């Protein structure tokens, strides 16, 4: 894809980096605007208020953006609080990661650690913006900057010594896959590019309708098997469980870890073979591959 030329408007900057390349608290940014060009806004803005982060989406402006075609953006409100933040945020940055329009919100915590959120993921989920869990190997971070790497644009996190570290991101994320067993129970696996894994268990009742939906949310890591992109081992740590159809459907703390193999059928992303290895997230026989089909909805 052609690399996008994006104007990143970072407002409310208290100061600039010092000349020796080191950054400090003066670099903290409390408001960031994602614009397509100097004359065309995207309608996406993020800001910090009392340590929390809020994303605003102007639906009229967003509808005119080149990336809005085909995206469901029936947003009910103008402003949404970013979920899954368990520490105050002191600085933010919005930038593209990849080869095209792909706004990612980077959030710097007061302890120098980083969480990110895919903004397109939140918009496609009708305003449910959920941050990924703490990114590994990012400590003592003080600022962010847009940066071009070997073959893609990205975002660098800058630590207190001025070292620039690429923000890790899974461009193959934001995919949902479905498996339905013989009795109609359905599993939905969603991988987001900001390293969240969402597993929903749709449990049928006696009448055949959906009686219960259990939604497990956590983080995942991937490792290529034999250096092959189409063969991966996924490790997951689940943090919350919600009974979506219950009266009290707020996510509750839930701890579970495990692994499974993931193989793209025929080298495409239209179907995957999932082989449970450890853990209990997937109620499937260990060591036996099962095909999940991609949800095109």
Residue frames relative to the residue before (quaternion, step in Angstrom):
aa qw qx qy qz dx dy dz
X 1.0000 0.0000 0.0000 0.0000 0.00 0.00 0.00
X 0.5357 -0.6121 0.4706 0.3419 3.51 -1.17 0.51
X 0.4777 -0.6735 0.4778 0.2998 3.53 -0.87 0.91
X 0.3965 -0.7250 0.5146 0.2291 3.52 -0.93 0.93
X 0.2926 -0.7132 0.6063 0.1952 3.52 -1.13 0.68
X 0.0139 -0.8350 0.5465 -0.0626 3.53 -0.30 1.28
X 0.2660 -0.7132 0.6224 0.1821 3.52 -1.13 0.72
X 0.1317 -0.7864 0.6000 0.0654 3.56 -0.61 1.08
X 0.1454 -0.7837 0.6001 0.0671 3.55 -0.55 1.15
X 0.0298 -0.7911 0.6107 -0.0143 3.55 -0.51 1.15
X 0.1169 -0.8339 0.5394 0.0086 3.51 -0.35 1.30
X 0.7937 0.3198 -0.2425 0.4572 3.51 -1.37 0.18
X 0.2865 0.7426 -0.5483 0.2565 3.58 0.96 0.81
X 0.3752 -0.7569 0.4893 0.2166 3.55 -0.70 1.03
X 0.8078 -0.0920 0.0835 0.5762 3.57 1.04 -0.70
X 0.5069 -0.6360 0.4916 0.3113 3.56 -1.32 -0.20
X 0.6434 -0.4985 0.4022 0.4192 3.56 -1.33 0.26
X 0.4935 -0.6377 0.4913 0.3292 3.53 -1.10 0.61
X 0.6710 -0.5574 0.3235 0.3666 3.54 -1.15 0.55
X 0.6678 0.5104 -0.3214 0.4362 3.61 1.10 -0.49
X 0.6198 -0.5811 0.3341 0.4082 3.59 1.25 0.24
X 0.5863 0.5609 -0.3891 0.4362 3.57 1.22 -0.21
X 0.2722 -0.7615 0.5691 0.1488 3.51 -1.16 0.67
X 0.1154 -0.7962 0.5901 0.0672 3.54 -1.21 0.39
X 0.7775 -0.3408 0.2298 0.4760 3.54 -1.28 -0.21
X 0.5705 0.6159 -0.3827 0.3858 3.59 1.15 -0.48
X 0.6334 0.5457 -0.3344 0.4349 3.57 1.25 -0.28
X 0.4391 0.7269 -0.4528 0.2715 3.59 1.21 -0.18
X 0.1588 -0.7798 0.6044 0.0366 3.53 -0.95 1.03
X 0.1824 -0.8271 0.5268 0.0715 3.57 -0.70 1.05
X 0.7704 0.1837 -0.1430 0.5936 3.58 1.29 -0.06
X 0.0056 -0.8006 0.5983 -0.0328 3.58 -0.88 0.95
X 0.1411 -0.7850 0.6011 0.0505 3.55 -0.99 0.91
X 0.2406 -0.7628 0.5867 0.1266 3.55 -0.91 0.95
X 0.0041 0.8173 -0.5732 0.0592 3.56 -0.42 1.25
X 0.4956 -0.6570 0.4872 0.2923 3.56 -1.14 0.68
X 0.7677 -0.1060 0.1017 0.6237 3.56 1.04 -0.84
X 0.7147 -0.4280 0.3121 0.4567 3.54 -1.26 -0.03
X 0.7665 0.3583 -0.1848 0.5000 3.59 1.12 -0.60
X 0.7515 0.3372 -0.2086 0.5273 3.61 1.20 -0.22
X 0.2130 -0.7803 0.5760 0.1186 3.59 -0.51 1.17
X 0.4386 -0.6827 0.5138 0.2787 3.57 -1.22 0.41
X 0.4761 -0.6646 0.4440 0.3667 3.55 1.19 -0.48
X 0.6292 0.5423 -0.3310 0.4477 3.61 1.27 -0.06
X 0.0688 0.7809 -0.6142 0.0909 3.57 -0.80 1.08
X 0.0919 -0.7698 0.6275 0.0720 3.57 -1.13 0.65
X 0.0248 0.7998 -0.5993 0.0237 3.56 -1.10 0.67
X 0.3884 -0.6918 0.5621 0.2335 3.52 -1.31 0.48
X 0.0648 0.7667 -0.6370 0.0474 3.55 -1.04 0.85
X 0.8415 -0.0777 -0.0033 0.5346 3.56 -0.63 1.19
X 0.7354 -0.4458 0.2287 0.4563 3.56 0.96 0.88
X 0.6401 0.4806 -0.3207 0.5065 3.56 1.29 -0.10
X 0.3305 -0.7421 0.5528 0.1856 3.57 -1.22 0.49
X 0.0978 -0.7867 0.6093 0.0192 3.53 -0.99 0.94
X 0.1983 -0.7618 0.6088 0.0982 3.56 -1.01 0.89
X 0.1328 -0.7767 0.6134 0.0545 3.54 -0.91 1.00
X 0.0637 -0.7850 0.6160 0.0164 3.55 -0.99 0.87
X 0.2324 -0.7429 0.6163 0.1196 3.53 -0.68 1.16
X 0.3434 -0.7942 0.4620 0.1945 3.58 -0.17 1.31
X 0.6351 0.5356 -0.3429 0.4384 3.61 1.01 -0.71
X 0.6767 0.4631 -0.2889 0.4941 3.59 0.95 -0.86
X 0.6457 0.5344 -0.3246 0.4383 3.57 0.97 -0.84
X 0.6336 0.5593 -0.3264 0.4233 3.57 1.03 -0.81
X 0.6918 0.4719 -0.2730 0.4735 3.59 1.16 -0.55
X 0.5214 0.6474 -0.4096 0.3758 3.58 1.27 -0.14
X 0.5888 -0.6166 0.3860 0.3523 3.63 -1.04 0.68
X 0.6932 0.4751 -0.2880 0.4592 3.61 1.13 -0.50
X 0.5467 0.6580 -0.3919 0.3384 3.61 1.22 -0.16
X 0.5261 0.6550 -0.4153 0.3488 3.60 1.15 -0.46
X 0.8267 0.1923 -0.1631 0.5030 3.55 -0.72 1.06
X 0.6237 0.5262 -0.3529 0.4577 3.61 1.23 -0.13
X 0.3939 -0.7080 0.5374 0.2343 3.55 -0.98 0.89
X 0.0968 0.8108 -0.5674 0.1061 3.58 -0.43 1.19
X 0.2272 0.7749 -0.5488 0.2161 3.57 0.95 0.91
X 0.0198 0.8433 -0.5335 0.0613 3.55 0.46 1.22
X 0.3985 -0.7504 0.4859 0.2051 3.54 -0.93 0.95
X 0.7830 0.2053 -0.1008 0.5784 3.56 1.13 -0.59
X 0.5523 -0.6052 0.4577 0.3454 3.53 -1.33 0.06
X 0.8039 0.1882 -0.0711 0.5597 3.56 1.06 -0.74
X 0.0824 -0.8006 0.5934 -0.0079 3.55 -1.03 0.93
X 0.3855 -0.7094 0.5404 0.2370 3.56 -0.99 0.86
X 0.4275 -0.6837 0.5295 0.2637 3.57 -0.97 0.86
X 0.2950 -0.7789 0.5355 0.1400 3.56 -0.73 1.10
X 0.7787 0.3799 -0.2745 0.4171 3.53 -1.42 0.21
X 0.4888 0.5968 -0.4750 0.4235 3.56 1.06 0.74
X 0.0732 -0.8362 0.5435 0.0112 3.59 -0.51 1.16
X 0.7140 0.2993 -0.2508 0.5811 3.56 1.23 0.49
X 0.5925 -0.5856 0.4011 0.3810 3.62 -1.06 0.59
X 0.3155 -0.7321 0.5800 0.1675 3.55 -1.10 0.84
X 0.1994 -0.8145 0.5389 0.0804 3.58 -0.86 0.97
X 0.8099 0.0599 -0.0179 0.5833 3.62 1.16 -0.45
X 0.1146 -0.8024 0.5844 0.0390 3.57 -1.10 0.71
X 0.0560 -0.7659 0.6398 0.0286 3.54 -1.34 0.39
X 0.1335 -0.7558 0.6342 0.0933 3.57 -1.08 0.76
X 0.1820 0.7797 -0.5831 0.1379 3.56 -0.83 0.98
X 0.5382 -0.6106 0.4735 0.3367 3.53 -1.32 0.24
X 0.0807 -0.7496 0.6522 0.0789 3.53 -1.24 0.59
X 0.6927 0.4245 -0.3306 0.4802 3.58 -0.68 1.07
X 0.6760 -0.4909 0.3793 0.3977 3.52 -1.14 -0.74
X 0.7788 0.2682 -0.1244 0.5532 3.58 1.19 -0.18
X 0.7410 -0.3381 0.2816 0.5073 3.56 -1.26 -0.26
X 0.2655 0.7509 -0.5602 0.2278 3.57 -0.64 1.10
X 0.0592 -0.8549 0.5143 0.0341 3.60 0.46 1.15
X 0.0616 -0.7741 0.6300 -0.0106 3.51 -0.88 1.08
X 0.2746 -0.7594 0.5727 0.1414 3.55 -0.88 1.00
X 0.1388 -0.7781 0.6105 0.0510 3.56 -0.70 1.15
X 0.0919 -0.8112 0.5775 -0.0019 3.56 -0.85 1.04
X 0.2180 -0.7862 0.5720 0.0846 3.53 -0.72 1.15
X 0.2968 -0.7609 0.5576 0.1483 3.54 -0.76 1.10
X 0.6475 -0.5422 0.3744 0.3829 3.55 -1.23 0.40
X 0.6712 0.4847 -0.3027 0.4721 3.59 1.22 -0.41
X 0.5973 -0.6114 0.3455 0.3874 3.60 1.27 0.25
X 0.5717 0.5678 -0.3884 0.4471 3.59 1.26 0.20
X 0.3605 -0.7673 0.5129 0.1348 3.56 -1.24 0.52
X 0.0435 -0.7340 0.6763 0.0446 3.51 -1.22 0.74
X 0.1518 -0.7889 0.5898 0.0825 3.57 -1.11 0.65
X 0.1182 -0.7704 0.6214 0.0802 3.54 -1.31 0.34
X 0.3733 -0.6929 0.5729 0.2287 3.54 -1.00 0.89
X 0.3480 -0.7722 0.4909 0.2040 3.58 -0.51 1.16
X 0.6227 0.5179 -0.3557 0.4664 3.60 1.04 -0.62
X 0.5892 0.5558 -0.3655 0.4586 3.59 1.11 -0.63
X 0.6882 0.4845 -0.2870 0.4575 3.58 0.86 -0.92
X 0.6558 0.4996 -0.3157 0.4697 3.57 1.00 -0.80
X 0.6694 0.4923 -0.3075 0.4637 3.59 0.95 -0.83
X 0.6765 0.4230 -0.2838 0.5318 3.59 1.25 -0.37
X 0.5448 -0.6863 0.3517 0.3294 3.54 1.22 0.73
X 0.7972 -0.3493 0.1515 0.4686 3.54 0.89 0.98
X 0.5332 0.5851 -0.4397 0.4244 3.61 1.18 0.26
X 0.0386 -0.8111 0.5824 -0.0392 3.54 0.00 1.37
X 0.0302 0.8125 -0.5761 0.0837 3.56 -0.53 1.20
X 0.3679 -0.7427 0.5176 0.2122 3.55 -0.69 1.10
X 0.4795 -0.6174 0.5320 0.3254 3.52 -1.22 0.52
X 0.6070 -0.5595 0.4119 0.3858 3.55 -1.27 0.24
X 0.7570 -0.4041 0.2478 0.4496 3.56 -1.29 0.26
X 0.3891 -0.7122 0.5341 0.2368 3.56 -0.88 0.95
X 0.4450 -0.7053 0.4761 0.2792 3.59 -0.85 0.91
X 0.8412 0.2460 -0.1727 0.4495 3.54 -1.32 0.47
X 0.6020 0.4876 -0.3967 0.4924 3.58 1.13 0.54
X 0.1742 0.7823 -0.5667 0.1912 3.54 -0.29 1.33
X 0.8230 0.1916 -0.1604 0.5102 3.56 -1.20 0.57
X 0.2803 0.7581 -0.5296 0.2573 3.58 1.04 0.83
X 0.1331 -0.8148 0.5622 0.0482 3.57 -0.99 0.86
X 0.8149 0.0419 0.0050 0.5780 3.63 1.16 -0.37
X 0.2727 -0.7251 0.6055 0.1821 3.54 -1.40 0.18
X 0.0028 -0.7815 0.6230 0.0342 3.55 -1.27 0.36
X 0.4983 -0.6009 0.5254 0.3383 3.56 -1.23 0.52
X 0.0550 0.8064 -0.5846 0.0703 3.57 -0.96 0.83
X 0.3249 -0.7172 0.5824 0.2023 3.57 -1.12 0.73
X 0.1969 -0.7751 0.5931 0.0932 3.53 -0.78 1.09
X 0.8288 -0.2526 0.1129 0.4864 3.64 -1.20 -0.18
X 0.8359 -0.0147 0.0547 0.5460 3.60 0.70 -1.02
X 0.7516 0.3045 -0.2015 0.5494 3.57 1.14 0.40
X 0.4608 -0.6232 0.5416 0.3254 3.50 -1.31 0.32
X 0.0293 0.8126 -0.5798 0.0509 3.53 -1.11 0.59
X 0.4503 -0.6430 0.5430 0.2982 3.50 -1.34 -0.36
X 0.1961 -0.7673 0.6010 0.1080 3.55 -0.98 0.88
X 0.2754 -0.7041 0.6287 0.1821 3.51 -1.12 0.80
X 0.2159 -0.7852 0.5720 0.0984 3.59 -0.86 0.97
X 0.2502 -0.7847 0.5468 0.1505 3.58 -0.72 1.02
X 0.7506 -0.4386 0.2687 0.4147 3.53 -1.30 0.11
X 0.6763 0.4595 -0.2914 0.4965 3.59 1.24 -0.32
X 0.5850 -0.6053 0.3575 0.4044 3.58 1.30 0.11
X 0.4629 0.6747 -0.4581 0.3474 3.62 1.24 0.10
X 0.2620 -0.7675 0.5703 0.1309 3.56 -0.98 0.93
X 0.0679 -0.8040 0.5899 -0.0315 3.56 -0.69 1.18
X 0.4420 -0.7120 0.4770 0.2648 3.59 -0.76 1.02
X 0.4432 -0.6655 0.5360 0.2711 3.55 -1.01 0.89
X 0.3405 -0.7540 0.5162 0.2215 3.64 -0.61 1.02
X 0.0315 0.7907 -0.6028 0.1018 3.54 -1.00 0.88
X 0.2701 -0.7584 0.5700 0.1640 3.58 -1.07 0.71
X 0.2538 -0.8102 0.5054 0.1541 3.63 -0.11 1.20
X 0.6334 0.5212 -0.3366 0.4626 3.60 1.22 -0.33
X 0.4838 0.6833 -0.4273 0.3412 3.58 1.27 0.04
X 0.6821 0.4693 -0.3873 0.4056 3.52 -1.39 -0.26
X 0.4969 0.6038 -0.4555 0.4255 3.55 0.92 0.99
X 0.1535 -0.7813 0.5998 0.0792 3.55 -1.07 0.76
X 0.0761 -0.8046 0.5889 -0.0038 3.55 -0.88 1.02
X 0.2137 -0.8042 0.5523 0.0512 3.55 -1.05 0.88
X 0.0309 -0.7589 0.6501 0.0201 3.54 -1.12 0.80
X 0.0784 -0.7856 0.6132 0.0264 3.57 -0.92 0.93
X 0.3048 -0.7743 0.5247 0.1796 3.57 -0.72 1.05
X 0.7631 -0.4213 0.2464 0.4236 3.56 -1.32 0.10
X 0.7316 0.4045 -0.2462 0.4905 3.61 1.09 -0.56
X 0.6567 -0.5761 0.2898 0.3910 3.56 1.24 0.32
X 0.4832 0.6391 -0.4597 0.3830 3.60 1.22 -0.01
X 0.1819 -0.8181 0.5431 0.0508 3.54 -0.80 1.05
X 0.1652 -0.7449 0.6383 0.1022 3.54 -1.18 0.75
X 0.0823 -0.7764 0.6234 0.0430 3.57 -1.01 0.84
X 0.1127 -0.7858 0.6077 0.0221 3.53 -0.79 1.12
X 0.0194 -0.7896 0.6132 -0.0138 3.57 -0.81 1.02
X 0.1232 -0.7595 0.6368 0.0508 3.53 -0.98 0.99
X 0.1580 -0.7878 0.5870 0.0996 3.57 -0.71 0.98
X 0.5879 -0.6162 0.3889 0.3515 3.61 -1.07 0.62
X 0.6729 0.4489 -0.3125 0.4981 3.60 1.22 -0.26
X 0.6380 -0.6295 0.2805 0.3436 3.54 1.19 0.86
X 0.4538 0.6200 -0.5053 0.3929 3.57 1.03 0.75
X 0.1510 -0.7413 0.6435 0.1162 3.54 -1.16 0.65
X 0.0810 -0.7788 0.6219 0.0086 3.55 -0.95 0.96
X 0.0141 -0.7955 0.6052 -0.0287 3.56 -0.69 1.10
X 0.0911 -0.8018 0.5905 0.0134 3.56 -0.66 1.15
X 0.1844 -0.7495 0.6283 0.0971 3.55 -1.02 0.93
X 0.1377 -0.7732 0.6167 0.0540 3.57 -0.57 1.19
X 0.0889 -0.8276 0.5541 -0.0076 3.57 -0.37 1.27
X 0.3257 -0.7745 0.5181 0.1604 3.57 -0.68 1.15
X 0.3750 -0.7090 0.5561 0.2181 3.53 -1.23 0.65
X 0.7660 -0.3765 0.2534 0.4553 3.61 -1.28 -0.05
X 0.6985 0.4619 -0.2722 0.4740 3.59 1.11 -0.64
X 0.5951 -0.5926 0.3583 0.4079 3.59 1.25 0.04
X 0.5958 0.5660 -0.3694 0.4337 3.58 1.23 -0.23
X 0.6151 -0.5436 0.4119 0.3955 3.55 -1.27 0.30
X 0.1967 -0.8090 0.5495 0.0700 3.54 -0.63 1.18
X 0.8094 0.0270 0.0428 0.5851 3.55 1.04 -0.76
X 0.0867 -0.7591 0.6421 0.0626 3.57 -1.14 0.71
X 0.1099 -0.7734 0.6232 0.0360 3.52 -0.65 1.16
X 0.0962 -0.8101 0.5781 0.0159 3.57 -0.72 1.09
X 0.1207 -0.7857 0.6064 0.0193 3.53 -0.61 1.25
X 0.0368 -0.8039 0.5934 -0.0151 3.59 -0.83 0.98
X 0.1976 0.7716 -0.5859 0.1496 3.54 -0.96 0.90
X 0.5765 -0.5589 0.4572 0.3824 3.53 -1.20 -0.58
X 0.1407 -0.7892 0.5896 0.0990 3.56 -1.22 0.39
X 0.1802 -0.7245 0.6508 0.1384 3.50 -1.37 0.37
X 0.1531 -0.7884 0.5836 0.1200 3.57 -1.17 0.38
X 0.0844 -0.7578 0.6456 0.0425 3.50 -1.23 0.66
X 0.4086 -0.7160 0.5087 0.2483 3.57 -0.88 0.94
X 0.3382 -0.7259 0.5667 0.1935 3.55 -0.96 0.92
X 0.8328 -0.0252 -0.0476 0.5509 3.57 -0.68 1.15
X 0.5884 -0.6141 0.3433 0.3986 3.57 1.15 0.73
X 0.4939 0.6390 -0.4386 0.3943 3.59 1.16 0.59
X 0.4585 -0.7070 0.4683 0.2656 3.56 -0.69 1.12
X 0.6964 0.4985 -0.2842 0.4310 3.60 0.96 -0.83
X 0.7207 0.3371 -0.2296 0.5605 3.59 1.27 -0.14
X 0.0665 0.8235 -0.5523 0.1109 3.55 -0.47 1.22
X 0.2375 -0.7063 0.6347 0.2046 3.51 -1.28 0.40
X 0.1918 -0.7927 0.5749 0.0654 3.54 -0.69 1.17
X 0.1124 -0.7569 0.6402 0.0684 3.53 -0.95 0.95
X 0.0619 -0.8256 0.5609 0.0076 3.59 -0.86 0.87
X 0.1051 -0.7353 0.6643 0.0842 3.50 -1.33 0.53
X 0.2134 -0.7885 0.5678 0.1012 3.57 -0.52 1.18
X 0.2072 -0.8070 0.5475 0.0780 3.55 -0.96 0.96
X 0.8211 0.1130 -0.0403 0.5581 3.61 1.03 -0.69
X 0.1370 -0.7485 0.6424 0.0916 3.52 -1.33 0.46
X 0.0278 -0.7871 0.6162 -0.0017 3.57 -0.94 0.91
X 0.2810 -0.7040 0.6241 0.1893 3.54 -1.10 0.80
X 0.3237 -0.8306 0.4155 0.1806 3.52 0.14 1.38
X 0.7520 0.4028 -0.2194 0.4734 3.60 0.94 -0.82
X 0.5213 0.6415 -0.4181 0.3767 3.61 1.23 -0.07
X 0.6257 -0.5295 0.4088 0.4013 3.55 -1.25 0.39
X 0.7332 0.2662 -0.1691 0.6025 3.56 1.04 -0.80
X 0.0778 0.8502 -0.5110 0.0996 3.56 0.19 1.30
X 0.3524 0.7314 -0.5119 0.2808 3.59 1.18 0.38
X 0.5429 -0.6247 0.4394 0.3491 3.63 -0.97 0.75
X 0.1748 -0.7688 0.6099 0.0799 3.54 -1.03 0.89
X 0.5959 -0.5624 0.4152 0.3953 3.62 -1.09 0.56
X 0.0950 0.7747 -0.6148 0.1134 3.55 -0.95 0.93
X 0.1446 -0.8177 0.5551 0.0492 3.56 -0.70 1.07
X 0.2271 0.7439 -0.6037 0.1749 3.55 -0.84 1.01
X 0.0736 -0.7890 0.6095 0.0238 3.55 -1.05 0.81
X 0.2110 0.7817 -0.5742 0.1211 3.55 -1.20 0.49
X 0.3022 -0.7321 0.5797 0.1914 3.53 -1.35 -0.11
X 0.0400 0.7664 -0.6408 -0.0227 3.53 -1.30 0.38
X 0.4496 -0.6525 0.5344 0.2943 3.53 -1.25 0.47
X 0.1146 -0.7698 0.6255 0.0545 3.53 -1.14 0.74
X 0.0088 0.7924 -0.6087 0.0399 3.55 -0.80 1.03
X 0.3646 -0.7146 0.5535 0.2238 3.55 -0.88 0.97
X 0.4025 -0.7154 0.5184 0.2399 3.59 -0.70 1.07
X 0.8559 0.0235 -0.0459 0.5146 3.57 -0.90 0.96
X 0.6069 -0.5977 0.3501 0.3896 3.58 1.16 0.51
X 0.5997 0.5376 -0.3763 0.4580 3.60 1.20 0.33
X 0.4827 -0.6518 0.4953 0.3111 3.54 -1.31 0.08
X 0.4429 0.7140 -0.4462 0.3083 3.60 1.22 0.27
X 0.7825 0.0265 -0.0240 0.6217 3.58 1.21 -0.41
X 0.1255 -0.7764 0.6124 0.0803 3.54 -1.17 0.56
X 0.3011 -0.6951 0.6137 0.2225 3.54 -1.26 0.50
X 0.1257 -0.7933 0.5951 0.0267 3.54 -0.79 1.09
X 0.0654 -0.7908 0.6086 0.0013 3.56 -0.82 1.05
X 0.2978 -0.7695 0.5326 0.1885 3.64 -0.31 1.17
X 0.1839 -0.7880 0.5813 0.0854 3.56 -0.97 0.89
X 0.7877 -0.0887 0.0950 0.6021 3.57 0.74 -1.08
X 0.6992 0.4710 -0.3346 0.4211 3.57 -1.28 0.26
X 0.4077 -0.7350 0.5057 0.1947 3.54 -1.35 0.26
X 0.3228 0.7680 -0.5028 0.2305 3.60 1.18 0.34
X 0.7686 0.2739 -0.1390 0.5611 3.56 0.97 -0.90
X 0.2811 -0.7784 0.5378 0.1605 3.63 -0.52 1.15
X 0.4063 0.6835 -0.4745 0.3775 3.55 0.64 1.23
X 0.6182 -0.5556 0.3905 0.3957 3.61 -1.15 0.50
X 0.4820 -0.6663 0.4915 0.2867 3.56 -0.95 0.91
X 0.8367 0.2462 -0.1871 0.4521 3.54 -1.09 0.80
X 0.6655 0.4731 -0.3096 0.4873 3.60 1.25 0.02
X 0.3724 -0.7506 0.4966 0.2263 3.63 -0.63 1.06
X 0.0884 -0.7613 0.6420 0.0208 3.52 -1.14 0.83
X 0.3701 -0.7476 0.5114 0.2066 3.58 -0.94 0.87
X 0.1352 -0.7443 0.6516 0.0557 3.52 -0.95 1.04
X 0.2641 -0.7602 0.5740 0.1510 3.59 -0.93 0.89
X 0.5215 -0.6453 0.4575 0.3198 3.54 -1.05 0.75
X 0.3640 -0.7055 0.5683 0.2164 3.53 -1.05 0.87
X 0.2182 -0.8097 0.5366 0.0943 3.56 -0.61 1.15
X 0.4668 0.6886 -0.4522 0.3216 3.60 1.22 0.06
